Amino acid sequence: WVVESNPTIIELMEREYAEFSGDIYDRENVRVVNEIGRSYIRENN
């Protein structure tokens, strides 16, 4: 799981930095959530 509050970071990681990062955001076992980390944990714990 990746919880990222900044949609620009998600877009950069999925496009411009995909190759550099090993395309981590596109891996089968990775789910990207655009939300504030504390809120996500509070709601899903």
PDB file of N, CA, C and O in Angstrom:
ATOM      1  N   TRP A   1       0.844  -1.177   0.000  1.00  0.00           N
ATOM      2  CA  TRP A   1       0.000   0.000   0.000  1.00  0.00           C
ATOM      3  C   TRP A   1       0.886   1.236   0.000  1.00  0.00           C
ATOM      4  O   TRP A   1       1.907   1.304   0.685  1.00  0.00           O
ATOM      5  N   VAL A   2       0.458   2.206  -0.792  1.00  0.00           N
ATOM      6  CA  VAL A   2       1.071   3.533  -0.794  1.00  0.00           C
ATOM      7  C   VAL A   2      -0.044   4.523  -0.500  1.00  0.00           C
ATOM      8  O   VAL A   2      -1.031   4.587  -1.233  1.00  0.00           O
ATOM      9  N   VAL A   3       0.108   5.287   0.561  1.00  0.00           N
ATOM     10  CA  VAL A   3      -0.863   6.328   0.880  1.00  0.00           C
ATOM     11  C   VAL A   3      -0.152   7.656   0.664  1.00  0.00           C
ATOM     12  O   VAL A   3       0.759   8.012   1.412  1.00  0.00           O
ATOM     13  N   GLU A   4      -0.568   8.372  -0.347  1.00  0.00           N
ATOM     14  CA  GLU A   4       0.067   9.638  -0.735  1.00  0.00           C
ATOM     15  C   GLU A   4      -1.001  10.716  -0.834  1.00  0.00           C
ATOM     16  O   GLU A   4      -1.997  10.551  -1.539  1.00  0.00           O
ATOM     17  N   SER A   5      -0.791  11.817  -0.128  1.00  0.00           N
ATOM     18  CA  SER A   5      -1.786  12.890  -0.106  1.00  0.00           C
ATOM     19  C   SER A   5      -1.655  13.852  -1.280  1.00  0.00           C
ATOM     20  O   SER A   5      -2.566  14.636  -1.545  1.00  0.00           O
ATOM     21  N   ASN A   6      -0.542  13.798  -1.975  1.00  0.00           N
ATOM     22  CA  ASN A   6      -0.303  14.740  -3.066  1.00  0.00           C
ATOM     23  C   ASN A   6      -0.499  14.049  -4.419  1.00  0.00           C
ATOM     24  O   ASN A   6       0.311  13.200  -4.793  1.00  0.00           O
ATOM     25  N   PRO A   7      -1.545  14.391  -5.148  1.00  0.00           N
ATOM     26  CA  PRO A   7      -1.798  13.739  -6.438  1.00  0.00           C
ATOM     27  C   PRO A   7      -0.698  13.992  -7.465  1.00  0.00           C
ATOM     28  O   PRO A   7      -0.517  13.195  -8.385  1.00  0.00           O
ATOM     29  N   THR A   8       0.028  15.082  -7.317  1.00  0.00           N
ATOM     30  CA  THR A   8       1.134  15.363  -8.238  1.00  0.00           C
ATOM     31  C   THR A   8       2.248  14.338  -8.058  1.00  0.00           C
ATOM     32  O   THR A   8       2.850  13.902  -9.039  1.00  0.00           O
ATOM     33  N   ILE A   9       2.526  13.953  -6.826  1.00  0.00           N
ATOM     34  CA  ILE A   9       3.546  12.934  -6.558  1.00  0.00           C
ATOM     35  C   ILE A   9       3.130  11.604  -7.178  1.00  0.00           C
ATOM     36  O   ILE A   9       3.951  10.911  -7.778  1.00  0.00           O
ATOM     37  N   ILE A  10       1.869  11.255  -7.035  1.00  0.00           N
ATOM     38  CA  ILE A  10       1.377  10.007  -7.629  1.00  0.00           C
ATOM     39  C   ILE A  10       1.576  10.040  -9.140  1.00  0.00           C
ATOM     40  O   ILE A  10       2.070   9.077  -9.726  1.00  0.00           O
ATOM     41  N   GLU A  11       1.197  11.130  -9.759  1.00  0.00           N
ATOM     42  CA  GLU A  11       1.345  11.257 -11.211  1.00  0.00           C
ATOM     43  C   GLU A  11       2.809  11.174 -11.627  1.00  0.00           C
ATOM     44  O   GLU A  11       3.137  10.501 -12.604  1.00  0.00           O
ATOM     45  N   LEU A  12       3.682  11.844 -10.903  1.00  0.00           N
ATOM     46  CA  LEU A  12       5.111  11.790 -11.225  1.00  0.00           C
ATOM     47  C   LEU A  12       5.652  10.369 -11.098  1.00  0.00           C
ATOM     48  O   LEU A  12       6.409   9.910 -11.954  1.00  0.00           O
ATOM     49  N   MET A  13       5.265   9.679 -10.035  1.00  0.00           N
ATOM     50  CA  MET A  13       5.759   8.317  -9.821  1.00  0.00           C
ATOM     51  C   MET A  13       5.213   7.342 -10.857  1.00  0.00           C
ATOM     52  O   MET A  13       5.880   6.367 -11.201  1.00  0.00           O
ATOM     53  N   GLU A  14       4.017   7.593 -11.351  1.00  0.00           N
ATOM     54  CA  GLU A  14       3.425   6.699 -12.346  1.00  0.00           C
ATOM     55  C   GLU A  14       3.927   6.990 -13.753  1.00  0.00           C
ATOM     56  O   GLU A  14       3.854   6.126 -14.627  1.00  0.00           O
ATOM     57  N   ARG A  15       4.436   8.194 -13.981  1.00  0.00           N
ATOM     58  CA  ARG A  15       4.845   8.572 -15.336  1.00  0.00           C
ATOM     59  C   ARG A  15       6.328   8.891 -15.430  1.00  0.00           C
ATOM     60  O   ARG A  15       7.115   8.072 -15.905  1.00  0.00           O
ATOM     61  N   GLU A  16       6.709  10.076 -14.980  1.00  0.00           N
ATOM     62  CA  GLU A  16       8.066  10.561 -15.209  1.00  0.00           C
ATOM     63  C   GLU A  16       9.135   9.805 -14.425  1.00  0.00           C
ATOM     64  O   GLU A  16      10.264   9.676 -14.899  1.00  0.00           O
ATOM     65  N   TYR A  17       8.803   9.303 -13.238  1.00  0.00           N
ATOM     66  CA  TYR A  17       9.783   8.586 -12.430  1.00  0.00           C
ATOM     67  C   TYR A  17       9.523   7.086 -12.378  1.00  0.00           C
ATOM     68  O   TYR A  17      10.125   6.380 -11.569  1.00  0.00           O
ATOM     69  N   ALA A  18       8.645   6.603 -13.221  1.00  0.00           N
ATOM     70  CA  ALA A  18       8.297   5.176 -13.200  1.00  0.00           C
ATOM     71  C   ALA A  18       9.521   4.296 -13.440  1.00  0.00           C
ATOM     72  O   ALA A  18       9.769   3.362 -12.677  1.00  0.00           O
ATOM     73  N   GLU A  19      10.268   4.579 -14.465  1.00  0.00           N
ATOM     74  CA  GLU A  19      11.443   3.756 -14.771  1.00  0.00           C
ATOM     75  C   GLU A  19      12.490   3.880 -13.673  1.00  0.00           C
ATOM     76  O   GLU A  19      13.068   2.877 -13.254  1.00  0.00           O
ATOM     77  N   PHE A  20      12.738   5.091 -13.207  1.00  0.00           N
ATOM     78  CA  PHE A  20      13.732   5.334 -12.161  1.00  0.00           C
ATOM     79  C   PHE A  20      13.388   4.576 -10.878  1.00  0.00           C
ATOM     80  O   PHE A  20      14.273   4.048 -10.206  1.00  0.00           O
ATOM     81  N   SER A  21      12.099   4.529 -10.546  1.00  0.00           N
ATOM     82  CA  SER A  21      11.665   3.893  -9.293  1.00  0.00           C
ATOM     83  C   SER A  21      11.408   2.393  -9.440  1.00  0.00           C
ATOM     84  O   SER A  21      10.960   1.741  -8.497  1.00  0.00           O
ATOM     85  N   GLY A  22      11.689   1.857 -10.607  1.00  0.00           N
ATOM     86  CA  GLY A  22      11.387   0.447 -10.829  1.00  0.00           C
ATOM     87  C   GLY A  22       9.906   0.218 -11.041  1.00  0.00           C
ATOM     88  O   GLY A  22       9.401  -0.888 -10.847  1.00  0.00           O
ATOM     89  N   ASP A  23       9.216   1.272 -11.440  1.00  0.00           N
ATOM     90  CA  ASP A  23       7.772   1.231 -11.707  1.00  0.00           C
ATOM     91  C   ASP A  23       6.995   0.678 -10.512  1.00  0.00           C
ATOM     92  O   ASP A  23       6.053  -0.100 -10.660  1.00  0.00           O
ATOM     93  N   ILE A  24       7.420   1.103  -9.338  1.00  0.00           N
ATOM     94  CA  ILE A  24       6.863   0.560  -8.094  1.00  0.00           C
ATOM     95  C   ILE A  24       5.364   0.799  -7.941  1.00  0.00           C
ATOM     96  O   ILE A  24       4.666  -0.036  -7.366  1.00  0.00           O
ATOM     97  N   TYR A  25       4.859   1.919  -8.443  1.00  0.00           N
ATOM     98  CA  TYR A  25       3.433   2.218  -8.292  1.00  0.00           C
ATOM     99  C   TYR A  25       2.568   1.368  -9.214  1.00  0.00           C
ATOM    100  O   TYR A  25       1.345   1.357  -9.069  1.00  0.00           O
ATOM    101  N   ASP A  26       3.170   0.666 -10.147  1.00  0.00           N
ATOM    102  CA  ASP A  26       2.404  -0.157 -11.081  1.00  0.00           C
ATOM    103  C   ASP A  26       2.547  -1.652 -10.795  1.00  0.00           C
ATOM    104  O   ASP A  26       2.089  -2.481 -11.581  1.00  0.00           O
ATOM    105  N   ARG A  27       3.167  -1.990  -9.697  1.00  0.00           N
ATOM    106  CA  ARG A  27       3.338  -3.402  -9.368  1.00  0.00           C
ATOM    107  C   ARG A  27       2.010  -4.013  -8.937  1.00  0.00           C
ATOM    108  O   ARG A  27       1.146  -3.339  -8.377  1.00  0.00           O
ATOM    109  N   GLU A  28       1.873  -5.288  -9.209  1.00  0.00           N
ATOM    110  CA  GLU A  28       0.625  -6.005  -8.924  1.00  0.00           C
ATOM    111  C   GLU A  28       0.256  -5.967  -7.443  1.00  0.00           C
ATOM    112  O   GLU A  28      -0.922  -5.892  -7.095  1.00  0.00           O
ATOM    113  N   ASN A  29       1.260  -6.017  -6.574  1.00  0.00           N
ATOM    114  CA  ASN A  29       0.998  -6.077  -5.132  1.00  0.00           C
ATOM    115  C   ASN A  29       1.021  -4.702  -4.456  1.00  0.00           C
ATOM    116  O   ASN A  29       1.053  -4.619  -3.228  1.00  0.00           O
ATOM    117  N   VAL A  30       1.005  -3.626  -5.246  1.00  0.00           N
ATOM    118  CA  VAL A  30       1.012  -2.269  -4.697  1.00  0.00           C
ATOM    119  C   VAL A  30      -0.292  -1.573  -5.061  1.00  0.00           C
ATOM    120  O   VAL A  30      -0.706  -1.560  -6.221  1.00  0.00           O
ATOM    121  N   ARG A  31      -0.921  -1.002  -4.063  1.00  0.00           N
ATOM    122  CA  ARG A  31      -2.143  -0.227  -4.288  1.00  0.00           C
ATOM    123  C   ARG A  31      -1.870   1.202  -3.843  1.00  0.00           C
ATOM    124  O   ARG A  31      -1.386   1.427  -2.734  1.00  0.00           O
ATOM    125  N   VAL A  32      -2.173   2.155  -4.692  1.00  0.00           N
ATOM    126  CA  VAL A  32      -1.926   3.559  -4.409  1.00  0.00           C
ATOM    127  C   VAL A  32      -3.236   4.226  -4.005  1.00  0.00           C
ATOM    128  O   VAL A  32      -4.241   4.128  -4.709  1.00  0.00           O
ATOM    129  N   VAL A  33      -3.207   4.902  -2.866  1.00  0.00           N
ATOM    130  CA  VAL A  33      -4.379   5.591  -2.345  1.00  0.00           C
ATOM    131  C   VAL A  33      -4.037   7.065  -2.206  1.00  0.00           C
ATOM    132  O   VAL A  33      -3.035   7.415  -1.584  1.00  0.00           O
ATOM    133  N   ASN A  34      -4.859   7.925  -2.777  1.00  0.00           N
ATOM    134  CA  ASN A  34      -4.665   9.371  -2.680  1.00  0.00           C
ATOM    135  C   ASN A  34      -5.459   9.887  -1.483  1.00  0.00           C
ATOM    136  O   ASN A  34      -6.629  10.253  -1.594  1.00  0.00           O
ATOM    137  N   GLU A  35      -4.780   9.904  -0.329  1.00  0.00           N
ATOM    138  CA  GLU A  35      -5.440  10.317   0.909  1.00  0.00           C
ATOM    139  C   GLU A  35      -4.362  10.701   1.918  1.00  0.00           C
ATOM    140  O   GLU A  35      -3.197  10.342   1.745  1.00  0.00           O
ATOM    141  N   ILE A  36      -4.731  11.415   2.950  1.00  0.00           N
ATOM    142  CA  ILE A  36      -3.798  11.752   4.022  1.00  0.00           C
ATOM    143  C   ILE A  36      -3.583  10.501   4.865  1.00  0.00           C
ATOM    144  O   ILE A  36      -4.543   9.837   5.257  1.00  0.00           O
ATOM    145  N   GLY A  37      -2.328  10.185   5.138  1.00  0.00           N
ATOM    146  CA  GLY A  37      -1.972   8.951   5.826  1.00  0.00           C
ATOM    147  C   GLY A  37      -2.712   8.712   7.126  1.00  0.00           C
ATOM    148  O   GLY A  37      -3.260   7.629   7.333  1.00  0.00           O
ATOM    149  N   ARG A  38      -2.740   9.698   8.006  1.00  0.00           N
ATOM    150  CA  ARG A  38      -3.413   9.530   9.302  1.00  0.00           C
ATOM    151  C   ARG A  38      -4.898   9.254   9.133  1.00  0.00           C
ATOM    152  O   ARG A  38      -5.467   8.412   9.828  1.00  0.00           O
ATOM    153  N   SER A  39      -5.515   9.962   8.212  1.00  0.00           N
ATOM    154  CA  SER A  39      -6.947   9.750   7.962  1.00  0.00           C
ATOM    155  C   SER A  39      -7.196   8.349   7.431  1.00  0.00           C
ATOM    156  O   SER A  39      -8.143   7.679   7.844  1.00  0.00           O
ATOM    157  N   TYR A  40      -6.348   7.913   6.520  1.00  0.00           N
ATOM    158  CA  TYR A  40      -6.515   6.587   5.938  1.00  0.00           C
ATOM    159  C   TYR A  40      -6.403   5.507   7.012  1.00  0.00           C
ATOM    160  O   TYR A  40      -7.218   4.586   7.062  1.00  0.00           O
ATOM    161  N   ILE A  41      -5.398   5.623   7.863  1.00  0.00           N
ATOM    162  CA  ILE A  41      -5.207   4.623   8.917  1.00  0.00           C
ATOM    163  C   ILE A  41      -6.375   4.651   9.898  1.00  0.00           C
ATOM    164  O   ILE A  41      -6.867   3.599  10.306  1.00  0.00           O
ATOM    165  N   ARG A  42      -6.819   5.841  10.278  1.00  0.00           N
ATOM    166  CA  ARG A  42      -7.941   5.968  11.210  1.00  0.00           C
ATOM    167  C   ARG A  42      -9.197   5.311  10.639  1.00  0.00           C
ATOM    168  O   ARG A  42      -9.928   4.637  11.365  1.00  0.00           O
ATOM    169  N   GLU A  43      -9.451   5.503   9.347  1.00  0.00           N
ATOM    170  CA  GLU A  43     -10.661   4.976   8.721  1.00  0.00           C
ATOM    171  C   GLU A  43     -10.574   3.494   8.386  1.00  0.00           C
ATOM    172  O   GLU A  43     -11.602   2.829   8.259  1.00  0.00           O
ATOM    173  N   ASN A  44      -9.363   2.969   8.241  1.00  0.00           N
ATOM    174  CA  ASN A  44      -9.204   1.591   7.779  1.00  0.00           C
ATOM    175  C   ASN A  44      -8.534   0.676   8.796  1.00  0.00           C
ATOM    176  O   ASN A  44      -8.094  -0.417   8.440  1.00  0.00           O
ATOM    177  N   ASN A  45      -8.451   1.092  10.023  1.00  0.00           N
ATOM    178  CA  ASN A  45      -7.798   0.276  11.038  1.00  0.00           C
ATOM    179  C   ASN A  45      -8.819  -0.352  11.950  1.00  0.00           C
ATOM    180  O   ASN A  45      -8.457  -1.080  12.875  1.00  0.00           O
TER     181      ASN A  45
END
